[in-house]
Amino acid sequence: MSGQAQKHDNLRGLKALVTVLGVLIVLGTAFVIGTVIKRFYAKPVAASMTMPVSAVIPGESQVVLPPGALAPGDHIAGIAGAGGVFAVWVSGAGGDRLLLLNPQTGAVSTALGPAK
């Protein structure tokens, strides 16, 4: 009978290991399913910087450059929001440059151009 008791002791460790691994599998599966459901129903964190043309309200979304910001022959090639300022890409005969415009004051805070 002592041989049978020793055999039973060897299986006790194996049973504990199988139980622990089974619990880990169940917890891991629940975690993965919970993460998938959370991501499926989550709202986007950051809104896009672009707006559809139909959502632009005339008179409320205009960038006004100060007088003298554009030389003759220059044109605005693009506008984007950059933190708390507007980045205005100006293209023309003198080359391309980037104007950072403060929306509260309307002043050009920084003008970036190619190195000369």
Residue pairs with C-beta under 8 A, 6 or more apart in sequence:
49 80
49 81
63 79
63 86
63 88
63 101
63 103
64 106
65 76
65 88
65 99
65 101
65 108
66 106
66 107
66 108
69 90
69 99
69 108
70 76
70 90
70 92
71 92
71 93
71 94
73 92
73 93
73 94
74 90
74 91
74 92
74 93
74 94
75 90
75 91
75 92
76 88
76 89
76 90
76 91
77 89
77 90
77 91
77 96
78 88
78 89
79 86
79 87
79 88
79 89
80 86
80 87
80 89
81 87
82 100
84 102
84 103
85 100
85 101
85 102
85 103
85 109
86 100
86 101
86 103
87 98
87 99
87 100
87 101
88 98
88 99
88 100
88 101
89 96
89 97
89 98
90 96
90 97
90 98
90 99
95 113
95 114
96 113
96 114
97 111
97 112
97 113
97 114
98 111
98 112
98 113
99 108
99 110
99 111
99 112
100 108
100 109
100 110
100 111
100 112
101 107
101 108
101 109
102 108
102 109
